[in-house]
Amino acid sequence: MIPDKIKIGGIVYTVRQDKNETLEQAGNDACIRYLPQEIWMRDYLGPDYKTQCLCHEITHGIFDAIGRSDLRADEVLVSAFGNMLHQVLKDNKLIFGD
């Protein structure tokens, strides 16, 4: 399940799932927008791919939160780390919190 909000480094991002023409035009399935504090995702993505995309965008947000904007723009690193984060959380059924 994709949450409506997610906190990364003390910043709360609103997660929006809908048909987003900007994402489609850019050829992206999801994106993080730092200043409006939003994560956008296409609404029709399959459940596993959607959670993998969320982990990818969370990784961008983590790199931004730790002051490594140089890393947040490295799509190869973000994709690799985000995919591994997704795999570890999913395969180990790791859900934290209430």
Phi and psi restraints in degrees (range 20) as a CNS / XPLOR table:
assign (resid 1 and name C) (resid 2 and name N)
       (resid 2 and name CA) (resid 2 and name C) 1.0 -93.7 20.0 2
assign (resid 2 and name N) (resid 2 and name CA)
       (resid 2 and name C) (resid 3 and name N) 1.0 125.5 20.0 2
assign (resid 2 and name C) (resid 3 and name N)
       (resid 3 and name CA) (resid 3 and name C) 1.0 -74.0 20.0 2
assign (resid 3 and name N) (resid 3 and name CA)
       (resid 3 and name C) (resid 4 and name N) 1.0 160.0 20.0 2
assign (resid 3 and name C) (resid 4 and name N)
       (resid 4 and name CA) (resid 4 and name C) 1.0 -77.1 20.0 2
assign (resid 4 and name N) (resid 4 and name CA)
       (resid 4 and name C) (resid 5 and name N) 1.0 -26.5 20.0 2
assign (resid 4 and name C) (resid 5 and name N)
       (resid 5 and name CA) (resid 5 and name C) 1.0 -140.0 20.0 2
assign (resid 5 and name N) (resid 5 and name CA)
       (resid 5 and name C) (resid 6 and name N) 1.0 150.3 20.0 2
assign (resid 5 and name C) (resid 6 and name N)
       (resid 6 and name CA) (resid 6 and name C) 1.0 -144.8 20.0 2
assign (resid 6 and name N) (resid 6 and name CA)
       (resid 6 and name C) (resid 7 and name N) 1.0 137.8 20.0 2
assign (resid 6 and name C) (resid 7 and name N)
       (resid 7 and name CA) (resid 7 and name C) 1.0 -102.2 20.0 2
assign (resid 7 and name N) (resid 7 and name CA)
       (resid 7 and name C) (resid 8 and name N) 1.0 128.1 20.0 2
assign (resid 7 and name C) (resid 8 and name N)
       (resid 8 and name CA) (resid 8 and name C) 1.0 -128.4 20.0 2
assign (resid 8 and name N) (resid 8 and name CA)
       (resid 8 and name C) (resid 9 and name N) 1.0 114.2 20.0 2
assign (resid 8 and name C) (resid 9 and name N)
       (resid 9 and name CA) (resid 9 and name C) 1.0 58.8 20.0 2
assign (resid 9 and name N) (resid 9 and name CA)
       (resid 9 and name C) (resid 10 and name N) 1.0 35.3 20.0 2
assign (resid 9 and name C) (resid 10 and name N)
       (resid 10 and name CA) (resid 10 and name C) 1.0 87.4 20.0 2
assign (resid 10 and name N) (resid 10 and name CA)
       (resid 10 and name C) (resid 11 and name N) 1.0 -5.1 20.0 2
assign (resid 10 and name C) (resid 11 and name N)
       (resid 11 and name CA) (resid 11 and name C) 1.0 -103.4 20.0 2
assign (resid 11 and name N) (resid 11 and name CA)
       (resid 11 and name C) (resid 12 and name N) 1.0 128.9 20.0 2
assign (resid 11 and name C) (resid 12 and name N)
       (resid 12 and name CA) (resid 12 and name C) 1.0 -92.6 20.0 2
assign (resid 12 and name N) (resid 12 and name CA)
       (resid 12 and name C) (resid 13 and name N) 1.0 123.1 20.0 2
assign (resid 12 and name C) (resid 13 and name N)
       (resid 13 and name CA) (resid 13 and name C) 1.0 -105.5 20.0 2
assign (resid 13 and name N) (resid 13 and name CA)
       (resid 13 and name C) (resid 14 and name N) 1.0 135.3 20.0 2
assign (resid 13 and name C) (resid 14 and name N)
       (resid 14 and name CA) (resid 14 and name C) 1.0 -83.9 20.0 2
assign (resid 14 and name N) (resid 14 and name CA)
       (resid 14 and name C) (resid 15 and name N) 1.0 130.8 20.0 2
assign (resid 14 and name C) (resid 15 and name N)
       (resid 15 and name CA) (resid 15 and name C) 1.0 -98.4 20.0 2
assign (resid 15 and name N) (resid 15 and name CA)
       (resid 15 and name C) (resid 16 and name N) 1.0 120.6 20.0 2
assign (resid 15 and name C) (resid 16 and name N)
       (resid 16 and name CA) (resid 16 and name C) 1.0 -114.0 20.0 2
assign (resid 16 and name N) (resid 16 and name CA)
       (resid 16 and name C) (resid 17 and name N) 1.0 130.1 20.0 2
assign (resid 16 and name C) (resid 17 and name N)
       (resid 17 and name CA) (resid 17 and name C) 1.0 -120.8 20.0 2
assign (resid 17 and name N) (resid 17 and name CA)
       (resid 17 and name C) (resid 18 and name N) 1.0 110.9 20.0 2
assign (resid 17 and name C) (resid 18 and name N)
       (resid 18 and name CA) (resid 18 and name C) 1.0 -163.5 20.0 2
assign (resid 18 and name N) (resid 18 and name CA)
       (resid 18 and name C) (resid 19 and name N) 1.0 178.9 20.0 2
assign (resid 18 and name C) (resid 19 and name N)
       (resid 19 and name CA) (resid 19 and name C) 1.0 -77.7 20.0 2
assign (resid 19 and name N) (resid 19 and name CA)
       (resid 19 and name C) (resid 20 and name N) 1.0 109.8 20.0 2
assign (resid 19 and name C) (resid 20 and name N)
       (resid 20 and name CA) (resid 20 and name C) 1.0 -111.8 20.0 2
assign (resid 20 and name N) (resid 20 and name CA)
       (resid 20 and name C) (resid 21 and name N) 1.0 110.5 20.0 2
assign (resid 20 and name C) (resid 21 and name N)
       (resid 21 and name CA) (resid 21 and name C) 1.0 -64.6 20.0 2
assign (resid 21 and name N) (resid 21 and name CA)
       (resid 21 and name C) (resid 22 and name N) 1.0 -33.1 20.0 2
assign (resid 21 and name C) (resid 22 and name N)
       (resid 22 and name CA) (resid 22 and name C) 1.0 -62.9 20.0 2
assign (resid 22 and name N) (resid 22 and name CA)
       (resid 22 and name C) (resid 23 and name N) 1.0 -42.3 20.0 2
assign (resid 22 and name C) (resid 23 and name N)
       (resid 23 and name CA) (resid 23 and name C) 1.0 -62.7 20.0 2
assign (resid 23 and name N) (resid 23 and name CA)
       (resid 23 and name C) (resid 24 and name N) 1.0 -44.5 20.0 2
assign (resid 23 and name C) (resid 24 and name N)
       (resid 24 and name CA) (resid 24 and name C) 1.0 -62.5 20.0 2
assign (resid 24 and name N) (resid 24 and name CA)
       (resid 24 and name C) (resid 25 and name N) 1.0 -43.3 20.0 2
assign (resid 24 and name C) (resid 25 and name N)
       (resid 25 and name CA) (resid 25 and name C) 1.0 -63.9 20.0 2
assign (resid 25 and name N) (resid 25 and name CA)
       (resid 25 and name C) (resid 26 and name N) 1.0 -35.4 20.0 2
assign (resid 25 and name C) (resid 26 and name N)
       (resid 26 and name CA) (resid 26 and name C) 1.0 -82.4 20.0 2
assign (resid 26 and name N) (resid 26 and name CA)
       (resid 26 and name C) (resid 27 and name N) 1.0 -8.9 20.0 2
assign (resid 26 and name C) (resid 27 and name N)
       (resid 27 and name CA) (resid 27 and name C) 1.0 75.9 20.0 2
assign (resid 27 and name N) (resid 27 and name CA)
       (resid 27 and name C) (resid 28 and name N) 1.0 23.5 20.0 2
assign (resid 27 and name C) (resid 28 and name N)
       (resid 28 and name CA) (resid 28 and name C) 1.0 -107.2 20.0 2
assign (resid 28 and name N) (resid 28 and name CA)
       (resid 28 and name C) (resid 29 and name N) 1.0 151.6 20.0 2
assign (resid 28 and name C) (resid 29 and name N)
       (resid 29 and name CA) (resid 29 and name C) 1.0 -96.7 20.0 2
assign (resid 29 and name N) (resid 29 and name CA)
       (resid 29 and name C) (resid 30 and name N) 1.0 -18.9 20.0 2
assign (resid 29 and name C) (resid 30 and name N)
       (resid 30 and name CA) (resid 30 and name C) 1.0 -158.6 20.0 2
assign (resid 30 and name N) (resid 30 and name CA)
       (resid 30 and name C) (resid 31 and name N) 1.0 161.3 20.0 2
assign (resid 30 and name C) (resid 31 and name N)
       (resid 31 and name CA) (resid 31 and name C) 1.0 -158.5 20.0 2
assign (resid 31 and name N) (resid 31 and name CA)
       (resid 31 and name C) (resid 32 and name N) 1.0 156.8 20.0 2
assign (resid 31 and name C) (resid 32 and name N)
       (resid 32 and name CA) (resid 32 and name C) 1.0 -110.1 20.0 2
assign (resid 32 and name N) (resid 32 and name CA)
       (resid 32 and name C) (resid 33 and name N) 1.0 137.7 20.0 2
assign (resid 32 and name C) (resid 33 and name N)
       (resid 33 and name CA) (resid 33 and name C) 1.0 -119.6 20.0 2
assign (resid 33 and name N) (resid 33 and name CA)
       (resid 33 and name C) (resid 34 and name N) 1.0 113.3 20.0 2
assign (resid 33 and name C) (resid 34 and name N)
       (resid 34 and name CA) (resid 34 and name C) 1.0 -71.2 20.0 2
assign (resid 34 and name N) (resid 34 and name CA)
       (resid 34 and name C) (resid 35 and name N) 1.0 -47.0 20.0 2
assign (resid 34 and name C) (resid 35 and name N)
       (resid 35 and name CA) (resid 35 and name C) 1.0 -72.2 20.0 2
assign (resid 35 and name N) (resid 35 and name CA)
       (resid 35 and name C) (resid 36 and name N) 1.0 -41.7 20.0 2
assign (resid 35 and name C) (resid 36 and name N)
       (resid 36 and name CA) (resid 36 and name C) 1.0 -81.7 20.0 2
assign (resid 36 and name N) (resid 36 and name CA)
       (resid 36 and name C) (resid 37 and name N) 1.0 -1.0 20.0 2
assign (resid 36 and name C) (resid 37 and name N)
       (resid 37 and name CA) (resid 37 and name C) 1.0 56.4 20.0 2
assign (resid 37 and name N) (resid 37 and name CA)
       (resid 37 and name C) (resid 38 and name N) 1.0 59.5 20.0 2
assign (resid 37 and name C) (resid 38 and name N)
       (resid 38 and name CA) (resid 38 and name C) 1.0 -135.4 20.0 2
assign (resid 38 and name N) (resid 38 and name CA)
       (resid 38 and name C) (resid 39 and name N) 1.0 147.6 20.0 2
assign (resid 38 and name C) (resid 39 and name N)
       (resid 39 and name CA) (resid 39 and name C) 1.0 -119.0 20.0 2
assign (resid 39 and name N) (resid 39 and name CA)
       (resid 39 and name C) (resid 40 and name N) 1.0 121.5 20.0 2
assign (resid 39 and name C) (resid 40 and name N)
       (resid 40 and name CA) (resid 40 and name C) 1.0 -103.1 20.0 2
assign (resid 40 and name N) (resid 40 and name CA)
       (resid 40 and name C) (resid 41 and name N) 1.0 138.3 20.0 2
assign (resid 40 and name C) (resid 41 and name N)
       (resid 41 and name CA) (resid 41 and name C) 1.0 -138.3 20.0 2
assign (resid 41 and name N) (resid 41 and name CA)
       (resid 41 and name C) (resid 42 and name N) 1.0 143.0 20.0 2
assign (resid 41 and name C) (resid 42 and name N)
       (resid 42 and name CA) (resid 42 and name C) 1.0 -65.6 20.0 2
assign (resid 42 and name N) (resid 42 and name CA)
       (resid 42 and name C) (resid 43 and name N) 1.0 138.4 20.0 2
assign (resid 42 and name C) (resid 43 and name N)
       (resid 43 and name CA) (resid 43 and name C) 1.0 -75.6 20.0 2
assign (resid 43 and name N) (resid 43 and name CA)
       (resid 43 and name C) (resid 44 and name N) 1.0 -20.7 20.0 2
assign (resid 43 and name C) (resid 44 and name N)
       (resid 44 and name CA) (resid 44 and name C) 1.0 -94.5 20.0 2
assign (resid 44 and name N) (resid 44 and name CA)
       (resid 44 and name C) (resid 45 and name N) 1.0 7.1 20.0 2
assign (resid 44 and name C) (resid 45 and name N)
       (resid 45 and name CA) (resid 45 and name C) 1.0 -66.6 20.0 2
assign (resid 45 and name N) (resid 45 and name CA)
       (resid 45 and name C) (resid 46 and name N) 1.0 148.5 20.0 2
assign (resid 45 and name C) (resid 46 and name N)
       (resid 46 and name CA) (resid 46 and name C) 1.0 -66.2 20.0 2
assign (resid 46 and name N) (resid 46 and name CA)
       (resid 46 and name C) (resid 47 and name N) 1.0 157.6 20.0 2
assign (resid 46 and name C) (resid 47 and name N)
       (resid 47 and name CA) (resid 47 and name C) 1.0 -60.3 20.0 2
assign (resid 47 and name N) (resid 47 and name CA)
       (resid 47 and name C) (resid 48 and name N) 1.0 -43.6 20.0 2
assign (resid 47 and name C) (resid 48 and name N)
       (resid 48 and name CA) (resid 48 and name C) 1.0 -67.7 20.0 2
assign (resid 48 and name N) (resid 48 and name CA)
       (resid 48 and name C) (resid 49 and name N) 1.0 -43.8 20.0 2
assign (resid 48 and name C) (resid 49 and name N)
       (resid 49 and name CA) (resid 49 and name C) 1.0 -66.6 20.0 2
assign (resid 49 and name N) (resid 49 and name CA)
       (resid 49 and name C) (resid 50 and name N) 1.0 -35.5 20.0 2
assign (resid 49 and name C) (resid 50 and name N)
       (resid 50 and name CA) (resid 50 and name C) 1.0 -64.0 20.0 2
assign (resid 50 and name N) (resid 50 and name CA)
       (resid 50 and name C) (resid 51 and name N) 1.0 -43.7 20.0 2
assign (resid 50 and name C) (resid 51 and name N)
       (resid 51 and name CA) (resid 51 and name C) 1.0 -70.0 20.0 2
assign (resid 51 and name N) (resid 51 and name CA)
       (resid 51 and name C) (resid 52 and name N) 1.0 -31.9 20.0 2
assign (resid 51 and name C) (resid 52 and name N)
       (resid 52 and name CA) (resid 52 and name C) 1.0 -66.2 20.0 2
assign (resid 52 and name N) (resid 52 and name CA)
       (resid 52 and name C) (resid 53 and name N) 1.0 -41.9 20.0 2
assign (resid 52 and name C) (resid 53 and name N)
       (resid 53 and name CA) (resid 53 and name C) 1.0 -62.1 20.0 2
assign (resid 53 and name N) (resid 53 and name CA)
       (resid 53 and name C) (resid 54 and name N) 1.0 -39.7 20.0 2
assign (resid 53 and name C) (resid 54 and name N)
       (resid 54 and name CA) (resid 54 and name C) 1.0 -62.5 20.0 2
assign (resid 54 and name N) (resid 54 and name CA)
       (resid 54 and name C) (resid 55 and name N) 1.0 -42.6 20.0 2
assign (resid 54 and name C) (resid 55 and name N)
       (resid 55 and name CA) (resid 55 and name C) 1.0 -61.8 20.0 2
assign (resid 55 and name N) (resid 55 and name CA)
       (resid 55 and name C) (resid 56 and name N) 1.0 -36.6 20.0 2
assign (resid 55 and name C) (resid 56 and name N)
       (resid 56 and name CA) (resid 56 and name C) 1.0 -62.2 20.0 2
assign (resid 56 and name N) (resid 56 and name CA)
       (resid 56 and name C) (resid 57 and name N) 1.0 -47.8 20.0 2
assign (resid 56 and name C) (resid 57 and name N)
       (resid 57 and name CA) (resid 57 and name C) 1.0 -68.7 20.0 2
assign (resid 57 and name N) (resid 57 and name CA)
       (resid 57 and name C) (resid 58 and name N) 1.0 -34.6 20.0 2
assign (resid 57 and name C) (resid 58 and name N)
       (resid 58 and name CA) (resid 58 and name C) 1.0 -61.2 20.0 2
assign (resid 58 and name N) (resid 58 and name CA)
       (resid 58 and name C) (resid 59 and name N) 1.0 -40.2 20.0 2
assign (resid 58 and name C) (resid 59 and name N)
       (resid 59 and name CA) (resid 59 and name C) 1.0 -61.7 20.0 2
assign (resid 59 and name N) (resid 59 and name CA)
       (resid 59 and name C) (resid 60 and name N) 1.0 -43.9 20.0 2
assign (resid 59 and name C) (resid 60 and name N)
       (resid 60 and name CA) (resid 60 and name C) 1.0 -55.5 20.0 2
assign (resid 60 and name N) (resid 60 and name CA)
       (resid 60 and name C) (resid 61 and name N) 1.0 -46.6 20.0 2
assign (resid 60 and name C) (resid 61 and name N)
       (resid 61 and name CA) (resid 61 and name C) 1.0 -63.7 20.0 2
assign (resid 61 and name N) (resid 61 and name CA)
       (resid 61 and name C) (resid 62 and name N) 1.0 -37.9 20.0 2
assign (resid 61 and name C) (resid 62 and name N)
       (resid 62 and name CA) (resid 62 and name C) 1.0 -64.3 20.0 2
assign (resid 62 and name N) (resid 62 and name CA)
       (resid 62 and name C) (resid 63 and name N) 1.0 -46.7 20.0 2
assign (resid 62 and name C) (resid 63 and name N)
       (resid 63 and name CA) (resid 63 and name C) 1.0 -61.1 20.0 2
assign (resid 63 and name N) (resid 63 and name CA)
       (resid 63 and name C) (resid 64 and name N) 1.0 -38.3 20.0 2
assign (resid 63 and name C) (resid 64 and name N)
       (resid 64 and name CA) (resid 64 and name C) 1.0 -65.1 20.0 2
assign (resid 64 and name N) (resid 64 and name CA)
       (resid 64 and name C) (resid 65 and name N) 1.0 -43.6 20.0 2
assign (resid 64 and name C) (resid 65 and name N)
       (resid 65 and name CA) (resid 65 and name C) 1.0 -64.8 20.0 2
assign (resid 65 and name N) (resid 65 and name CA)
       (resid 65 and name C) (resid 66 and name N) 1.0 -29.9 20.0 2
assign (resid 65 and name C) (resid 66 and name N)
       (resid 66 and name CA) (resid 66 and name C) 1.0 -92.8 20.0 2
assign (resid 66 and name N) (resid 66 and name CA)
       (resid 66 and name C) (resid 67 and name N) 1.0 10.1 20.0 2
assign (resid 66 and name C) (resid 67 and name N)
       (resid 67 and name CA) (resid 67 and name C) 1.0 77.8 20.0 2
assign (resid 67 and name N) (resid 67 and name CA)
       (resid 67 and name C) (resid 68 and name N) 1.0 21.3 20.0 2
assign (resid 67 and name C) (resid 68 and name N)
       (resid 68 and name CA) (resid 68 and name C) 1.0 -109.8 20.0 2
assign (resid 68 and name N) (resid 68 and name CA)
       (resid 68 and name C) (resid 69 and name N) 1.0 64.8 20.0 2
assign (resid 68 and name C) (resid 69 and name N)
       (resid 69 and name CA) (resid 69 and name C) 1.0 -61.9 20.0 2
assign (resid 69 and name N) (resid 69 and name CA)
       (resid 69 and name C) (resid 70 and name N) 1.0 -23.1 20.0 2
assign (resid 69 and name C) (resid 70 and name N)
       (resid 70 and name CA) (resid 70 and name C) 1.0 -64.3 20.0 2
assign (resid 70 and name N) (resid 70 and name CA)
       (resid 70 and name C) (resid 71 and name N) 1.0 -34.6 20.0 2
assign (resid 70 and name C) (resid 71 and name N)
       (resid 71 and name CA) (resid 71 and name C) 1.0 -82.3 20.0 2
assign (resid 71 and name N) (resid 71 and name CA)
       (resid 71 and name C) (resid 72 and name N) 1.0 -32.0 20.0 2
assign (resid 71 and name C) (resid 72 and name N)
       (resid 72 and name CA) (resid 72 and name C) 1.0 -63.5 20.0 2
assign (resid 72 and name N) (resid 72 and name CA)
       (resid 72 and name C) (resid 73 and name N) 1.0 -22.0 20.0 2
assign (resid 72 and name C) (resid 73 and name N)
       (resid 73 and name CA) (resid 73 and name C) 1.0 -92.4 20.0 2
assign (resid 73 and name N) (resid 73 and name CA)
       (resid 73 and name C) (resid 74 and name N) 1.0 -4.9 20.0 2
assign (resid 73 and name C) (resid 74 and name N)
       (resid 74 and name CA) (resid 74 and name C) 1.0 -86.4 20.0 2
assign (resid 74 and name N) (resid 74 and name CA)
       (resid 74 and name C) (resid 75 and name N) 1.0 92.7 20.0 2
assign (resid 74 and name C) (resid 75 and name N)
       (resid 75 and name CA) (resid 75 and name C) 1.0 -63.0 20.0 2
assign (resid 75 and name N) (resid 75 and name CA)
       (resid 75 and name C) (resid 76 and name N) 1.0 -31.9 20.0 2
assign (resid 75 and name C) (resid 76 and name N)
       (resid 76 and name CA) (resid 76 and name C) 1.0 -65.2 20.0 2
assign (resid 76 and name N) (resid 76 and name CA)
       (resid 76 and name C) (resid 77 and name N) 1.0 -48.8 20.0 2
assign (resid 76 and name C) (resid 77 and name N)
       (resid 77 and name CA) (resid 77 and name C) 1.0 -64.4 20.0 2
assign (resid 77 and name N) (resid 77 and name CA)
       (resid 77 and name C) (resid 78 and name N) 1.0 -45.9 20.0 2
assign (resid 77 and name C) (resid 78 and name N)
       (resid 78 and name CA) (resid 78 and name C) 1.0 -61.7 20.0 2
assign (resid 78 and name N) (resid 78 and name CA)
       (resid 78 and name C) (resid 79 and name N) 1.0 -43.4 20.0 2
assign (resid 78 and name C) (resid 79 and name N)
       (resid 79 and name CA) (resid 79 and name C) 1.0 -63.8 20.0 2
assign (resid 79 and name N) (resid 79 and name CA)
       (resid 79 and name C) (resid 80 and name N) 1.0 -45.7 20.0 2
assign (resid 79 and name C) (resid 80 and name N)
       (resid 80 and name CA) (resid 80 and name C) 1.0 -62.2 20.0 2
assign (resid 80 and name N) (resid 80 and name CA)
       (resid 80 and name C) (resid 81 and name N) 1.0 -48.9 20.0 2
assign (resid 80 and name C) (resid 81 and name N)
       (resid 81 and name CA) (resid 81 and name C) 1.0 -66.5 20.0 2
assign (resid 81 and name N) (resid 81 and name CA)
       (resid 81 and name C) (resid 82 and name N) 1.0 -44.4 20.0 2
assign (resid 81 and name C) (resid 82 and name N)
       (resid 82 and name CA) (resid 82 and name C) 1.0 -61.0 20.0 2
assign (resid 82 and name N) (resid 82 and name CA)
       (resid 82 and name C) (resid 83 and name N) 1.0 -41.6 20.0 2
assign (resid 82 and name C) (resid 83 and name N)
       (resid 83 and name CA) (resid 83 and name C) 1.0 -64.4 20.0 2
assign (resid 83 and name N) (resid 83 and name CA)
       (resid 83 and name C) (resid 84 and name N) 1.0 -41.2 20.0 2
assign (resid 83 and name C) (resid 84 and name N)
       (resid 84 and name CA) (resid 84 and name C) 1.0 -67.9 20.0 2
assign (resid 84 and name N) (resid 84 and name CA)
       (resid 84 and name C) (resid 85 and name N) 1.0 -40.1 20.0 2
assign (resid 84 and name C) (resid 85 and name N)
       (resid 85 and name CA) (resid 85 and name C) 1.0 -59.0 20.0 2
assign (resid 85 and name N) (resid 85 and name CA)
       (resid 85 and name C) (resid 86 and name N) 1.0 -46.1 20.0 2
assign (resid 85 and name C) (resid 86 and name N)
       (resid 86 and name CA) (resid 86 and name C) 1.0 -59.2 20.0 2
assign (resid 86 and name N) (resid 86 and name CA)
       (resid 86 and name C) (resid 87 and name N) 1.0 -46.9 20.0 2
assign (resid 86 and name C) (resid 87 and name N)
       (resid 87 and name CA) (resid 87 and name C) 1.0 -61.5 20.0 2
assign (resid 87 and name N) (resid 87 and name CA)
       (resid 87 and name C) (resid 88 and name N) 1.0 -45.8 20.0 2
assign (resid 87 and name C) (resid 88 and name N)
       (resid 88 and name CA) (resid 88 and name C) 1.0 -64.2 20.0 2
assign (resid 88 and name N) (resid 88 and name CA)
       (resid 88 and name C) (resid 89 and name N) 1.0 -47.4 20.0 2
assign (resid 88 and name C) (resid 89 and name N)
       (resid 89 and name CA) (resid 89 and name C) 1.0 -63.2 20.0 2
assign (resid 89 and name N) (resid 89 and name CA)
       (resid 89 and name C) (resid 90 and name N) 1.0 -44.4 20.0 2
assign (resid 89 and name C) (resid 90 and name N)
       (resid 90 and name CA) (resid 90 and name C) 1.0 -70.7 20.0 2
assign (resid 90 and name N) (resid 90 and name CA)
       (resid 90 and name C) (resid 91 and name N) 1.0 -51.2 20.0 2
assign (resid 90 and name C) (resid 91 and name N)
       (resid 91 and name CA) (resid 91 and name C) 1.0 -65.7 20.0 2
assign (resid 91 and name N) (resid 91 and name CA)
       (resid 91 and name C) (resid 92 and name N) 1.0 -27.1 20.0 2
assign (resid 91 and name C) (resid 92 and name N)
       (resid 92 and name CA) (resid 92 and name C) 1.0 -99.4 20.0 2
assign (resid 92 and name N) (resid 92 and name CA)
       (resid 92 and name C) (resid 93 and name N) 1.0 4.7 20.0 2
assign (resid 92 and name C) (resid 93 and name N)
       (resid 93 and name CA) (resid 93 and name C) 1.0 51.1 20.0 2
assign (resid 93 and name N) (resid 93 and name CA)
       (resid 93 and name C) (resid 94 and name N) 1.0 45.9 20.0 2
assign (resid 93 and name C) (resid 94 and name N)
       (resid 94 and name CA) (resid 94 and name C) 1.0 -87.7 20.0 2
assign (resid 94 and name N) (resid 94 and name CA)
       (resid 94 and name C) (resid 95 and name N) 1.0 109.1 20.0 2
assign (resid 94 and name C) (resid 95 and name N)
       (resid 95 and name CA) (resid 95 and name C) 1.0 -129.0 20.0 2
assign (resid 95 and name N) (resid 95 and name CA)
       (resid 95 and name C) (resid 96 and name N) 1.0 122.0 20.0 2
assign (resid 95 and name C) (resid 96 and name N)
       (resid 96 and name CA) (resid 96 and name C) 1.0 -111.2 20.0 2
assign (resid 96 and name N) (resid 96 and name CA)
       (resid 96 and name C) (resid 97 and name N) 1.0 155.3 20.0 2
assign (resid 96 and name C) (resid 97 and name N)
       (resid 97 and name CA) (resid 97 and name C) 1.0 99.0 20.0 2
assign (resid 97 and name N) (resid 97 and name CA)
       (resid 97 and name C) (resid 98 and name N) 1.0 -167.8 20.0 2
